[in-house]
Amino acid sequence: MGEAKRRQSKLGDDYGQPERILPWLPITKQQSEAFVTWTTRGAWLGIALMVLFWVTVRFIGPAVGWWTLVE
């Protein structure tokens, strides 16, 4: 008997199904990896937006405010 047949007889109906993180949690390993990928991208996007906001408030805001006081 080959390894694949042995595994198929052991797993039964679950053979060929994506592996779950925990047996009672309906989330597969592939879904959890996709979640980590998307949240990492979201975190970097948030950091970039925060830096852009900081640059605007720190440098552009005072420069625009100064020019409006001169005129």
Secondary structure, DSSP 8 states (H G I E B T S, - for coil): --HHHHHHHHHGGGTTS--BSSTTS--BHHHHHHHHHHHHHHHHHHHHHHHHHHHIIIIIHHHHHHHHHH-
